Amino acid sequence: MVAYLSLHDVCVSYGRNQVLHNISMNVEKGQIVTVIGANGAGKTTLINAISGALRYSGQIRFKDSPAPFPAYKAARAGIVQIPEGRRIFPNISVAENLTLGAYALKDKSQFASRLEAVYKLFPILEERKDQAGGSLSGGEQQMLAISRGLMSDPELILLDEPSLGLAPLIIQEVFELIKSLKEQGMTIVLVEQNAKMALEIADWAYVLENGVFVAEGSGKELLADDVVRRAYLGVKEV
């Protein structure tokens, strides 16, 4: 069976500095696939390569065709990245942020229904639709960033560190949202430093160290792996 998203021997360099080394991975339709690793391991670089934001060598295929490049073509093909740090537009309204998120929507007649869907998902955004994005709390800005991505009706969502800088209760809400997106049929690649929570919701997971995958398995398998537990889950003795 052909994977929904597949990478084969993908390498990415910044000048002479090679960051990813012969990365191969598969993502099946409807899965949550998690990539965990320390800062500087290459997680964001991996996401940026899949989304068409970076050039690479090797092969990335989406729905058994070469993944589109550059990023605007990938977005039109159904690949949407929710970037680290949210990167909403702080000086325009919530509604305007969402409107910009719909630029890659193939059927513009669906705009109203997409807007209704994200407001149903996050009622607080509808309440604050006329507020500047930068006036929202960190958790609300993350909701806005995810909703902006959903406005284009994506097939594959790339989530880069969605829990970064959020309070624990908000992090729990974000992970519940990710699970609900999967239940709605979304395919998700999740890059996350909160290894425990990311592995708990993962169908499959990879451990990235210095640009190389050093382990892979189901989320449950990696949660039980002694090396992963010591290195990423803060377990000193097993």
Residue pairs with C-beta under 8 A, 6 or more apart in sequence:
1 28
2 64
3 26
3 27
3 28
3 61
4 27
4 28
4 29
4 31
4 62
4 63
4 156
4 187
5 26
5 27
5 50
5 60
5 61
5 62
5 67
5 156
5 187
5 189
6 24
6 25
6 26
6 27
6 59
6 60
6 61
7 23
7 24
7 25
7 26
7 50
7 58
7 59
7 60
8 24
8 58
8 59
8 60
8 61
9 22
9 23
9 24
9 57
9 58
9 59
10 20
10 22
10 23
10 24
10 46
10 49
10 56
10 57
10 58
10 59
10 60
11 18
11 20
11 21
11 22
11 23
11 56
11 57
11 58
12 18
12 19
12 20
12 42
12 45
12 46
12 49
12 54
12 55
12 56
12 57
13 19
18 211
19 42
19 45
19 211
20 42
20 45
20 46
20 49
20 56
20 211
21 211
21 212
22 58
22 212
23 46
23 58
23 211
23 212
23 213
24 213
25 33
25 206
25 213
25 216
27 33
27 156
27 187
27 189
27 204
28 187
28 203
28 204
29 187
30 182
30 185
30 186
30 187
31 182
31 187
31 188
31 203
31 204
32 178
32 179
32 182
32 188
32 190
32 201
32 202
32 203
33 188
33 189
33 190
33 202
33 203
33 204
33 205
33 206
34 189
34 190
34 191
34 192
34 198
34 199
34 201
34 202
34 204
34 205
34 206
34 219
35 43
35 46
35 189
35 190
35 191
35 192
35 205
35 206
35 207
35 208
36 43
36 192
36 193
36 195
36 198
36 199
36 205
36 206
36 207
36 208
36 222
36 232
37 43
37 207
37 208
37 209
37 232
38 193
38 209
38 232
39 193
41 208
41 209
41 210
41 211
42 208
42 210
42 211
43 160
43 161
43 191
43 208
44 84
44 160
44 161
44 191
45 54
45 211
46 191
46 208
47 81
47 158
47 160
47 189
47 191
48 54
48 81
49 56
49 60
50 60
50 67
50 74
50 79
50 81
50 158
50 189
51 71
51 74
51 75
51 79
51 80
51 81
51 158
52 67
52 68
52 69
52 70
52 71
52 72
52 73
52 74
52 75
52 79
53 70
53 71
53 81
55 69
59 66
60 66
60 67
61 67
62 68
62 74
62 77
62 78
62 79
62 156
63 155
67 74
67 77
67 79
68 74
68 76
68 77
68 79
71 81
72 104
75 103
75 104
75 152
75 154
76 104
76 106
78 152
78 153
78 154
78 155
78 156
79 154
79 155
79 156
79 158
80 104
80 149
80 150
80 152
80 154
80 156
80 157
80 158
81 149
81 158
81 160
82 145
82 146
82 149
82 157
82 158
82 159
82 160
82 162
83 145
83 160
84 160
84 161
84 164
85 161
85 164
85 165
86 138
86 141
86 142
86 144
86 145
87 145
88 97
88 133
88 134
88 136
88 141
88 144
88 145
88 148
89 96
89 97
89 100
89 133
90 132
90 133
90 134
91 132
91 133
91 134
92 132
92 133
93 129
93 130
93 131
93 132
93 133
94 125
94 128
94 129
94 130
94 131
94 132
94 133
94 136
94 144
95 129
95 130
97 133
97 144
97 148
98 115
98 118
98 125
98 129
98 144
98 147
98 148
98 151
99 111
99 151
100 148
101 147
101 148
101 149
101 150
101 151
101 152
102 108
102 111
102 114
102 115
102 151
102 152
103 152
104 152
105 111
105 114
105 151
105 152
105 153
106 153
110 153
111 151
114 150
114 151
114 152
114 153
115 151
117 150
118 125
118 147
118 150
118 151
119 125
119 126
119 129
121 147
121 150
121 177
122 143
122 144
122 147
124 140
124 143
125 140
125 143
125 144
125 147
128 135
128 136
128 140
133 141
133 144
136 144
138 165
138 166
138 167
138 170
139 166
139 167
139 170
139 173
139 174
142 162
142 166
142 170
142 174
143 177
146 159
146 162
146 174
146 177
149 157
150 157
154 186
155 186
155 187
156 186
156 187
156 188
156 189
157 181
157 186
157 187
157 188
157 189
158 188
158 189
158 191
159 178
159 188
159 189
159 190
159 191
159 192
160 191
161 191
161 192
161 193
162 174
162 178
162 190
162 192
163 171
163 174
163 175
163 192
163 193
163 194
163 197
164 193
166 174
171 194
171 197
172 197
175 197
175 200
175 201
178 188
178 190
178 201
179 201
181 188
182 188
182 201
190 198
190 201
190 202
192 198
195 228
195 232
195 233
196 223
196 233
198 205
198 219
199 205
199 219
199 220
199 222
199 223
200 219
200 223
201 219
202 218
202 219
202 222
203 218
203 219
204 216
204 217
204 218
204 219
205 216
205 217
205 218
205 219
205 222
206 213
206 215
206 216
207 213
207 214
207 215
207 216
207 222
207 228
207 232
208 214
215 222
215 225
215 227
215 228
216 222
217 225
222 228
223 229
223 233
226 238
229 235
229 238
230 236
230 238
